[in-house]
Amino acid sequence: MAARNVLGGPLLACSFDPLTGFFRDGCCNTSDEDLGRHTICVRVTAEFLQFSLSHGNDLSTPRPEFRFRGLVSGDRWCLCAARWLEAYLAGMAPPVVLEASHERALEVVPLQMLRECAWGSRQSQANDRSEPEGDPR
């Protein structure tokens, strides 16, 4: 069966540059082996990257040994559902690309929270003012 997104439709790709996903297939696909549940496709912000770093998860430093260039504000990335929830509760959640977020994210985060932070919504635009318009990577 094809993977579904949090809205019940087909799971769309999150990002191929940088290449994301637990399986590094560009999608927020998951399995029982994905203990972190990398299921929420986000558009990272500078504030979120700093928040993540301050909580022990450095997503911005390049790691060439893992073919990881480091994330910059505006990149899309499959984020662990629990990390997104932690950021949400701290008021630092990055905008979510609902169509590219796996339905299993709903095991951790209620759909209403994800909708509140949907990329393109007024709330996420207010949190995303420094981002260039039009590049939906």
FENVENWO-V337505 format. One record per backbone hydrogen bond with DSSP energy under -0.5 kcal/mol. NH is the residue of the N-H (numbers start at 1). CO is the residue of the C=O. If there is no record, write none. Layout:
NH;CO, NH;CO
This chain:
5;9, 6;98, 6;101, 8;5, 11;3, 12;99, 14;26, 15;26, 17;18, 20;15, 22;29, 24;21, 26;20, 28;100, 29;27, 34;31, 35;33, 37;34, 39;37, 39;79, 40;79, 41;39, 42;40, 42;77, 43;95, 44;42, 44;75, 49;45, 50;46, 51;47, 52;48, 53;49, 54;50, 55;51, 55;52, 56;53, 57;52, 58;56, 59;57, 63;68, 66;63, 67;64, 68;63, 69;67, 71;59, 74;44, 75;72, 77;42, 79;40, 79;77, 81;36, 81;37, 82;36, 84;80, 85;81, 86;82, 87;83, 88;84, 89;85, 90;86, 91;88, 92;87, 93;87, 95;43, 96;117, 97;41, 98;96, 100;97, 101;98, 102;39, 102;100, 103;4, 105;102, 106;103, 107;104, 108;105, 109;105, 113;110, 114;110, 115;111, 116;112, 117;113, 117;114, 118;115, 119;96, 121;118, 125;121, 126;122, 127;123, 128;124, 128;125, 129;126, 131;128, 136;134
